[in-house]
């Protein structure tokens, strides 16, 4: 013990400097940094039995998010494309950070299932939905319930639930203030939970949002790979185009690097997303040829950034899968 105290006394300046450097470089502070990310070539993530090759590629752009250290916080004041915000901001309206991660994983699974089913149908290939599971993705502040994000809903008042519509239709038949009982699965255990019908802007709700996860049987067989670090629904549009391209003989990429963002549903509708500025900057940095973006505010934001930065990239607004396909057919190949 005496030797340790002597060592500390004789090396206190060194130990102090070392401690400060360690804290500065490695200790995560309660802040995040958002920045332009790179591209993920989803064409390479799709493996279809007997699928057709592609000279170009379909890519999704992503936002890079970092847990900030002190040096990163200082750098954020000098790097224009880095945006700093408190950790609390990430969860102010979405529950815990764990809820956010779980929600993003549910969303990406839903998005890729939607993309697969849509692409097979558009390519006139065989696909059959074999089952559907309904999961909770949001529990809003006004909700009066003990349901949680990630719960899989089995039934409501002993009525089996197999879709959003099942639950919404049942709620519509109830009165404001009524309590309804749920049977749910949480961490592989079955529980009984309940919720109270409330009214918001004239609509009866229980204050939750849902994701539908479809299982399917496809012919030809398909496998989609992605890492656990990838999340969210914004890759749906590009995944559907990549799958369609693998299923059809004509290569709709035309040898180009095609980047885009936007959700997709099984009817082919493209939905708006967040982080358009970061995704566009990432696409430009990787020298993409085309950037697909949802119509509306997302497109207006992308065009404003393009004009401001004088980006040399073709920005294409789309509201449906068919619109994206039509653009490629008329302008690319």
N, C-alpha and C positions, 0 to 999 in steps of 0.2 A: 504493500500500500504506500509506504514511504517513497519507494522508487517511482511509483506512478505520479505522486504529488510533485516530486522533484522534476520529473520529465515535463509535467504541465507548466511548472514554474519557469523552467529554462527555455521552453518553446512556446510560451503563451502567445507571442505575436504571430508565429507561424500557424498555430492552431486557430487563432482568431481569423486570420486571412483565409485559411482553408475552409473554415465554417461558413464564412460569408460567401465564398465562391461556390460552395456546395449548395447553399440555399438558393443563390441566384440562378444557378444553371439547372438544377434538378428538381427543386420543390415546385409543384404545381400550385398556382394561385387560383382564387375563385373567379377566373375570367376565361373566356374563350376568344379565339381569333378565327374569323371566317375569311377565306381567301379563294381565289380562282383555283380550281383543281385541274386535273388532267382529263383524259378520255379513257373510257372502257370500251374496247372493241367487242360488242355483244355478238357480232357475227362468229367470233371464235368461241363464244360461250354456248352456242347452239350446236348440238350434235343430233342430226336426223339420219336415221338409217337410210342409206341410199340417197342422201341429200345432195343437192347441186352445189358446186363450188362458187366462190365469189371473187372477182378481181379487185373490187373495192371493199368498203366496209361500212357497216352501220355502227355508230358509236353513241354512247350516252355520255354527257358531260356531267361532272359532279362538283360539289362545293367541298373544299378542304376545310376541316374544322380541327383546331388544335387547342388542347388545354394549355393555357399560357404560363410561361415562366417569366421572371423579371426581365431578362434580356429580350424576350419576344414582345413583351408589353412595350418596352422602349422602342424596339424596331417598328412596331405598329404605327408609331407617330411619324415615321419617315417613309414607310412603304405605302404608296397610295391605295393599293388594292387590298391591303389588310384592314379588316374592321374588328375592333375590340369591343366586347360587351360583357357585362357581368354574367356569371353562371346562372344566377337566378332568373335572368331573362329567358333562358331556354325552357324553363319550367313554369313560368308565371301562370300560363293559361292551359297547361297540359299535364299537370300532376308532377310526379317525381321524375328525375332523370331516368330512372329504371323504367318507368312507364313509357317515356319517350322512346327508349331503345326497343322495348317490346313492341310498341305500336309500329315503329318503322319496319321491324321484321315481319309483322303481320301484313303490312301494306305491300312490301316487296313480293311476298308470296302470292297475295291477291293479284297484284299487277302482272306477274309472270304467268299465272294461270289464265287470266283474262286475255293476255297477249297470245298465248298458245291456242286457246279455243277460237279466238277471232281469226288468227292467221290460217288455221286449218280449214275453217269454214270458207274463208275468202279464196283459198287455194283449191277448194273442192276436194279436200282430203277427209278421211274418216276420223272423227273424234266424238267420243261419247262421255258425258259427265256421269260419273258413277256415284258420287256422293258430294254433299255440300255441308260444311261446318260454319257456324256463325260465331264470331268472336267479338268481344267488346274492345274498341280501340280508344274511346274517350268516355270519361265520366265527368260531366260538367258540374260547376260549382253549385248551381241551383238544384241539382238532382237530390232527391231524398231516397237514398238507396245504399245498401252495403255491397253492391256489385263493384268489381274492380277491372281495370284494364288487363286484358289477357284472359278473362273468363270466357270459357266456351259455353254457350247457351244450349241446353238440351231441351228444355220445355218451359212453358209458362202456364201456371195453373193446370198442370198435367197435360197440356196440349203441346205436341211435338213442334219444335221450331226448326225449319230447314232453310229459311231465307229471311232477309230483312222484311220483305213484304208480309210474311207470316206474323211477325211481331207488330209491325205498324198497323196491320189490319185489326189485330186483337186489341191494341191500345185504343184505336178509334171507337171501338164498341163500348169502352168503359167510361166512367164518369170521373171528372176531376176530384181528387181526394181518395179514389179507390186504391187499395193496396193489391198488388199482384205478386204471386209467388213464383220464383225461378228455381229450376234445378240446373246447376252449372258444374263444370269441371274446372278445378283450379289446382295446378301442380299435381295432376293425375289423381286427385281426390274429388269425389262428388259431394257437393254441398247444397243446402237449401238457402236461398237468399230472397230478398223482397225489394220492391220499389213502389213508390207512390206516384200515381198519375198527377202531373202538374200541367198548367197551361201557360204557354209563352206565345204572345202575339196571336192569340186566338187558336193556337194549335195544341192539341193534347199530346204530351210527350212524357218520357220518364228521365230525359236528360242524359242519354248515352248515344254514342255512334258505334257503328258496326262494320266489320269486314266479313266478306264471304269467301271462304277458301274452298275451291272446287278441286276434287280429285277427278281424273279422267283417264280414259283408255284411248290411245291414239294409234293410228296406223297410217304411215309408218311410225315406228316408235321414236320418241324424242327425249333427250336429256338436256337439261339446262343447268349449268354450273355457275355458282356465284359464291363469294366469300362472305363470312359473317360480318365483316366490316362494311359491306354494302347494304344499304337499307333505303326505305322509302318507295313511293309509287311512281316517281317521275321518269323511270326508265321504260314504262309500259309501251309507249308509242314505238320507240326504237327497237325494242325486243320483238314486237309484232311484225315490223318490217323485216327484221333479220330472219325470223322464222319463216315468213312468207317467201322470202328470197331463197331459202334453203329448200323449200318445197316445190318451187317452180323452176322450169328450165331456163327461162329468160333471166339474165342477171340484171336486176334493176338498179344496181349501184353504178353501172357504167364505168367502173374502175375508179370511182371518186371516194374521197373520205367524207362521209355524210354523218353529221352530228345532229343531235336533237334532244329535246326534252318534252315531257308532257305525259300525263296519265292516260290510260286507255281503259274503256269498259268493253264488255262483250258485244255491245252494239256498235263499237268502232268510234265512239265519241272521245275526242281528245280534251282533257281537262287541264286547267292552269296549275302552275306550280310556283315554288319560291326559288330565289337565288338565280334568277335569269342573268343578272349582270355578271356574276362569277362564272357561270357556265358559258356564256358567250365569250368572255375573255379567255377562258381555257381553250375553247374551240379555235379561236384566232391564233393563240400561242402555238397550237399544234398544227396550224396551217390547214384547217378543214376547208372544204370547198362549199358545203351547204350546211346551213343551220336551220333545222325545223323548230318552230316555236308555236305554242298555242295561240290562237287568235285572241284578240282583246288586249287587256292590260299587259300581258307578257310580251306580246308583239310590239306594242307601243314603247315599252321600256327598252326592248332590244334595239329598235330602230333609233331611239334617242341616243343610246350608248354608241351605236355604230357611227352616227353623224358626229358625235362629240369626239370620238377617238379616230375617226376616218378609217374604220376597219374595211378591209377588202375581203368581204365574204357575202355570199348570197343568203339573205335571211328570208325564210319562207313561212308565212303564217298558215296554220292548218287547224281545222275544227273537227276533222274526222280522219280515220285511216284512209278512206277512199280519196280524200283530197290530197293526202301525201302521195299515195300511189299514182294518182293522175298526174301530179306534177312531175314525178320521176319518169313516167311513161312519155310525157310530152316534151321534157327538157333534158333528159339524161341519156336514155338509151333508145 
